[in-house]
């Protein structure tokens, strides 16, 4: 049995041994019964909301205005539930982060409602050289230096010649969600502004040439500081073709919301080797309400996935998971059906950063089956490899 924990406005953590731990996997509190010890790298986040716990009679009750809910951000894990709290419509929405519920065991040690579905990746140390040392006049090199310095971007910190070269294009956004969600990384440290520059294909190829020539693993488009890279398809296509001409066997990756299947086809024909398509639902109504697409629709995302299949590009679906929404039976049926239509690839679980109660309020009542049951169901699509990466700020 787990007991409740809460925090106060100064961030101190308290264990309430006379209260049962509560969590939410929907709009109602439930007992927290499935949790693991806090993994390395976990960050505790006080929520400015009144915590809810179970009293001795088994009733869910608010703990008082000075007792605030406590959440956790857990790298390398999929959260199973978010903290139980009472919302206050009069105050601003919570920061759009992937909060997981926290409790304590009988010894008072903290635990978190999360499942380990992959090993956390090790943040690379700087082993290459700064791109500015080689290309001081190059706009991409200057931006990467800023990404490393101002946003602590692990990929940019790696420097030239190590890992994948991150290439933001300064592309416009393709989604404007109305709900308080973060469709990109959803973790502290992620940039809160779009890249304010637009590199040319020549500038990209120039930096990529040095990077690959010094042993870099490849090139990656579609960073968290970027909009939709397919919206700058001409530059993207020219840059991919230029990199491919320099290094025929290099890895060229794209992360996208799948907004433009025709643009993706052009990128594939230019030499793209892998693609990640990011989505919060495989149901048209849920997708459009959650993502707020500006000029595309769910049918365009489906078509982009088919382009990837036809062109034999290594494909990953990044499913943005919110307990209480993603684990609804209709949502699970839709994603399983989508996976069944694709002849292979990888399903990557990413926790959706959100103000969970306010997002769920926009989708009506439903009875979720729980994240554990959802993970078991999607794992049955055995031609798809199920995994969860460690969260990154890029």
VENBELZI-V822942 format. One record per pair of residues at least 6 apart in sequence whose ideal C-beta (glycine too) atoms are under 6 Angstrom apart, sorted by sequence separation. I is the first residue (numbers start at 1). GAP is how many residues later the second one is. D is the distance in Angstrom with one decimal. If there is no record, write none. Layout:
i->I gap->GAP d->D
i->I gap->GAP d->D
//
This chain:
i->7 gap->6 d->5.3
i->54 gap->6 d->5.6
i->55 gap->6 d->5.3
i->104 gap->6 d->5.6
i->105 gap->6 d->5.7
i->135 gap->6 d->4.1
i->147 gap->6 d->4.1
i->281 gap->6 d->4.6
i->22 gap->7 d->4.3
i->222 gap->7 d->4.8
i->229 gap->7 d->5.5
i->308 gap->7 d->4.5
i->379 gap->7 d->5.2
i->6 gap->8 d->5.6
i->52 gap->8 d->5.5
i->102 gap->8 d->6.0
i->103 gap->8 d->5.4
i->148 gap->8 d->4.0
i->221 gap->8 d->4.8
i->23 gap->9 d->4.0
i->132 gap->9 d->5.3
i->147 gap->9 d->3.9
i->148 gap->9 d->4.8
i->243 gap->9 d->6.0
i->281 gap->9 d->6.0
i->5 gap->10 d->5.4
i->52 gap->10 d->5.5
i->53 gap->10 d->5.5
i->102 gap->10 d->5.4
i->131 gap->10 d->3.7
i->156 gap->10 d->5.9
i->280 gap->10 d->4.4
i->20 gap->11 d->6.0
i->21 gap->11 d->4.0
i->155 gap->11 d->4.1
i->208 gap->11 d->5.2
i->287 gap->11 d->4.6
i->4 gap->12 d->4.5
i->50 gap->12 d->4.8
i->51 gap->12 d->4.6
i->71 gap->12 d->4.7
i->100 gap->12 d->5.1
i->101 gap->12 d->4.2
i->144 gap->12 d->4.8
i->240 gap->12 d->5.5
i->100 gap->13 d->5.4
i->131 gap->13 d->5.2
i->132 gap->13 d->5.0
i->3 gap->14 d->5.1
i->69 gap->14 d->4.2
i->100 gap->14 d->5.1
i->284 gap->14 d->4.1
i->4 gap->15 d->3.9
i->50 gap->15 d->5.8
i->51 gap->16 d->5.1
i->69 gap->16 d->3.8
i->83 gap->16 d->5.7
i->4 gap->17 d->4.9
i->51 gap->17 d->5.9
i->82 gap->17 d->4.9
i->3 gap->18 d->5.7
i->51 gap->18 d->4.2
i->83 gap->18 d->4.8
i->254 gap->18 d->5.8
i->2 gap->19 d->4.0
i->82 gap->19 d->5.8
i->258 gap->19 d->4.3
i->49 gap->20 d->5.1
i->81 gap->20 d->4.7
i->252 gap->20 d->5.4
i->79 gap->21 d->3.7
i->252 gap->21 d->5.1
i->253 gap->21 d->4.7
i->254 gap->21 d->4.9
i->255 gap->21 d->4.4
i->257 gap->21 d->5.4
i->46 gap->22 d->5.4
i->47 gap->22 d->4.2
i->251 gap->22 d->5.4
i->29 gap->23 d->5.0
i->47 gap->24 d->5.5
i->62 gap->24 d->5.0
i->219 gap->24 d->5.5
i->170 gap->25 d->4.7
i->45 gap->26 d->4.7
i->74 gap->26 d->5.4
i->230 gap->26 d->5.5
i->168 gap->27 d->4.1
i->170 gap->27 d->5.2
i->240 gap->27 d->5.8
i->244 gap->27 d->3.3
i->44 gap->28 d->5.5
i->71 gap->28 d->3.2
i->72 gap->28 d->4.8
i->170 gap->28 d->3.9
i->277 gap->28 d->6.0
i->321 gap->28 d->5.5
i->130 gap->29 d->5.8
i->131 gap->29 d->5.3
i->228 gap->29 d->5.9
i->230 gap->29 d->5.6
i->237 gap->29 d->4.9
i->241 gap->29 d->4.3
i->2 gap->30 d->5.3
i->22 gap->30 d->5.1
i->42 gap->30 d->5.2
i->43 gap->30 d->4.5
i->72 gap->30 d->5.0
i->124 gap->30 d->6.0
i->128 gap->30 d->5.8
i->129 gap->30 d->5.3
i->195 gap->30 d->4.9
i->230 gap->30 d->4.4
i->233 gap->30 d->3.8
i->237 gap->30 d->5.9
i->240 gap->30 d->4.0
i->315 gap->30 d->4.0
i->316 gap->30 d->4.4
i->317 gap->30 d->5.3
i->318 gap->30 d->4.7
i->319 gap->30 d->5.8
i->320 gap->30 d->5.4
i->321 gap->30 d->5.7
i->322 gap->30 d->4.4
i->22 gap->31 d->5.1
i->29 gap->31 d->4.1
i->123 gap->31 d->4.8
i->126 gap->31 d->5.1
i->128 gap->31 d->3.0
i->129 gap->31 d->5.2
i->195 gap->31 d->5.7
i->228 gap->31 d->5.4
i->236 gap->31 d->5.6
i->240 gap->31 d->5.0
i->321 gap->31 d->5.9
i->22 gap->32 d->5.6
i->42 gap->32 d->5.2
i->52 gap->32 d->4.0
i->70 gap->32 d->4.8
i->81 gap->32 d->4.3
i->128 gap->32 d->4.4
i->218 gap->32 d->5.3
i->222 gap->32 d->5.3
i->240 gap->32 d->5.7
i->316 gap->32 d->5.3
i->318 gap->32 d->5.3
i->320 gap->32 d->4.0
i->322 gap->32 d->5.7
i->52 gap->33 d->5.9
i->80 gap->33 d->4.4
i->126 gap->33 d->5.4
i->128 gap->33 d->3.9
i->194 gap->33 d->5.8
i->218 gap->33 d->3.0
i->219 gap->33 d->5.2
i->220 gap->33 d->4.5
i->221 gap->33 d->4.8
i->222 gap->33 d->3.3
i->230 gap->33 d->4.1
i->233 gap->33 d->5.7
i->237 gap->33 d->4.7
i->275 gap->33 d->5.3
i->309 gap->33 d->5.9
i->19 gap->34 d->3.8
i->20 gap->34 d->3.5
i->41 gap->34 d->4.5
i->51 gap->34 d->5.8
i->124 gap->34 d->4.7
i->128 gap->34 d->4.0
i->190 gap->34 d->5.1
i->191 gap->34 d->4.0
i->201 gap->34 d->5.1
i->222 gap->34 d->5.6
i->11 gap->35 d->5.5
i->39 gap->35 d->5.9
i->79 gap->35 d->4.9
i->80 gap->35 d->5.9
i->127 gap->35 d->4.5
i->204 gap->35 d->4.1
i->208 gap->35 d->4.9
i->212 gap->35 d->4.8
i->49 gap->36 d->3.8
i->50 gap->36 d->4.5
i->324 gap->36 d->5.0
i->77 gap->37 d->4.0
i->78 gap->37 d->5.1
i->152 gap->37 d->5.8
i->167 gap->37 d->5.7
i->201 gap->37 d->3.5
i->205 gap->37 d->3.7
i->209 gap->37 d->5.3
i->259 gap->37 d->4.1
i->347 gap->37 d->4.8
i->22 gap->38 d->5.8
i->47 gap->38 d->5.9
i->74 gap->38 d->5.6
i->201 gap->38 d->4.3
i->212 gap->38 d->5.5
i->275 gap->38 d->5.3
i->328 gap->38 d->4.7
i->7 gap->39 d->4.4
i->77 gap->39 d->5.3
i->78 gap->39 d->5.0
i->124 gap->39 d->5.7
i->185 gap->39 d->4.7
i->344 gap->39 d->5.1
i->345 gap->39 d->5.7
i->346 gap->39 d->4.7
i->347 gap->39 d->5.1
i->348 gap->39 d->5.9
i->349 gap->39 d->4.4
i->72 gap->40 d->4.7
i->74 gap->40 d->4.6
i->151 gap->40 d->4.9
i->184 gap->40 d->4.3
i->264 gap->40 d->5.0
i->274 gap->40 d->4.0
i->275 gap->40 d->5.8
i->276 gap->40 d->4.3
i->277 gap->40 d->5.7
i->278 gap->40 d->4.5
i->280 gap->40 d->4.1
i->328 gap->40 d->5.1
i->201 gap->41 d->6.0
i->259 gap->41 d->5.9
i->327 gap->41 d->4.3
i->76 gap->42 d->5.6
i->261 gap->42 d->3.9
i->265 gap->42 d->5.0
i->276 gap->42 d->5.3
i->327 gap->42 d->5.5
i->332 gap->42 d->5.3
i->339 gap->42 d->3.9
i->165 gap->43 d->5.7
i->258 gap->43 d->3.9
i->261 gap->43 d->4.4
i->264 gap->43 d->5.0
i->268 gap->43 d->4.0
i->327 gap->43 d->5.8
i->76 gap->44 d->3.3
i->324 gap->44 d->5.3
i->327 gap->44 d->5.2
i->6 gap->45 d->4.2
i->75 gap->45 d->4.8
i->268 gap->45 d->5.7
i->332 gap->45 d->5.3
i->336 gap->45 d->5.9
i->339 gap->45 d->5.0
i->34 gap->46 d->5.6
i->165 gap->46 d->4.4
i->258 gap->46 d->3.6
i->261 gap->46 d->4.9
i->327 gap->47 d->4.1
i->323 gap->48 d->5.4
i->4 gap->49 d->3.6
i->160 gap->50 d->5.5
i->281 gap->50 d->5.9
i->160 gap->51 d->5.0
i->165 gap->51 d->5.7
i->283 gap->51 d->4.6
i->167 gap->52 d->5.9
i->282 gap->52 d->3.9
i->161 gap->53 d->3.1
i->164 gap->53 d->5.4
i->282 gap->53 d->4.5
i->143 gap->54 d->5.4
i->160 gap->54 d->5.9
i->161 gap->54 d->5.2
i->163 gap->54 d->5.6
i->164 gap->54 d->4.9
i->165 gap->54 d->4.9
i->166 gap->54 d->5.6
i->167 gap->54 d->5.2
i->173 gap->54 d->4.2
i->174 gap->54 d->3.6
i->29 gap->55 d->4.2
i->161 gap->55 d->5.3
i->168 gap->55 d->4.7
i->171 gap->55 d->5.4
i->172 gap->55 d->4.7
i->25 gap->56 d->4.5
i->164 gap->56 d->4.3
i->171 gap->56 d->4.0
i->282 gap->56 d->4.4
i->6 gap->57 d->5.8
i->24 gap->57 d->5.9
i->166 gap->57 d->5.2
i->168 gap->57 d->5.2
i->169 gap->57 d->5.8
i->171 gap->57 d->5.4
i->23 gap->58 d->3.7
i->24 gap->58 d->5.3
i->139 gap->58 d->5.2
i->168 gap->58 d->4.2
i->171 gap->58 d->5.1
i->140 gap->59 d->4.2
i->172 gap->59 d->5.2
i->24 gap->60 d->5.0
i->139 gap->60 d->4.9
i->169 gap->60 d->5.2
i->171 gap->60 d->4.8
i->6 gap->61 d->4.3
i->7 gap->61 d->5.0
i->23 gap->61 d->5.4
i->171 gap->61 d->4.6
i->22 gap->62 d->3.7
i->7 gap->63 d->4.6
i->140 gap->63 d->4.9
i->169 gap->63 d->4.7
i->139 gap->64 d->5.5
i->140 gap->64 d->5.8
i->5 gap->65 d->5.6
i->138 gap->65 d->5.1
i->141 gap->66 d->5.6
i->140 gap->67 d->5.1
i->35 gap->68 d->6.0
i->138 gap->68 d->5.9
i->32 gap->69 d->5.6
i->138 gap->69 d->6.0
i->32 gap->71 d->4.9
i->38 gap->72 d->5.1
i->135 gap->72 d->5.7
i->37 gap->74 d->5.7
i->38 gap->74 d->5.7
i->35 gap->76 d->3.9
i->131 gap->76 d->5.5
i->134 gap->76 d->5.3
i->35 gap->77 d->5.8
i->23 gap->78 d->3.6
i->35 gap->78 d->5.0
i->32 gap->81 d->5.8
i->21 gap->82 d->3.4
i->174 gap->83 d->5.7
i->96 gap->84 d->5.2
i->96 gap->85 d->5.4
i->174 gap->85 d->4.4
i->96 gap->86 d->3.9
i->93 gap->87 d->3.9
i->98 gap->88 d->5.3
i->15 gap->89 d->4.6
i->23 gap->90 d->5.3
i->15 gap->93 d->5.2
i->5 gap->97 d->5.6
i->5 gap->98 d->5.9
i->5 gap->99 d->5.1
i->2 gap->101 d->3.9
i->3 gap->101 d->5.2
i->177 gap->114 d->5.9
i->178 gap->114 d->5.5
i->177 gap->115 d->4.1
i->175 gap->116 d->4.8
i->176 gap->116 d->4.5
i->175 gap->117 d->5.4
i->175 gap->118 d->5.6
i->176 gap->118 d->5.9
i->174 gap->120 d->5.7
i->186 gap->167 d->2.4
i->224 gap->170 d->5.3
i->182 gap->171 d->3.4
i->223 gap->171 d->5.3
i->181 gap->173 d->4.5
i->180 gap->175 d->4.1
i->180 gap->178 d->5.7
i->181 gap->178 d->6.0
i->179 gap->180 d->4.7
i->179 gap->183 d->5.8
i->190 gap->203 d->4.9
i->187 gap->204 d->4.6
i->189 gap->204 d->3.6
i->155 gap->239 d->5.0
i->82 gap->241 d->5.9
i->153 gap->241 d->4.7
i->81 gap->242 d->5.3
i->98 gap->253 d->3.3
i->98 gap->255 d->5.0
i->97 gap->256 d->4.8
i->96 gap->257 d->4.2
i->96 gap->258 d->5.3
i->94 gap->261 d->4.0
i->93 gap->262 d->4.2
i->93 gap->265 d->5.6
i->118 gap->269 d->5.0
i->121 gap->269 d->4.1
i->87 gap->270 d->4.8
i->118 gap->270 d->4.4
i->120 gap->270 d->4.1
i->78 gap->271 d->5.0
i->117 gap->271 d->4.0
i->79 gap->272 d->5.4
i->82 gap->274 d->4.8
i->80 gap->291 d->4.7
i->25 gap->298 d->4.3
i->26 gap->298 d->3.9
i->25 gap->299 d->5.3
i->78 gap->310 d->5.4
i->76 gap->314 d->4.5
i->75 gap->315 d->4.7
i->75 gap->316 d->5.4
i->27 gap->333 d->5.6
i->26 gap->342 d->5.3
i->25 gap->343 d->5.8
//
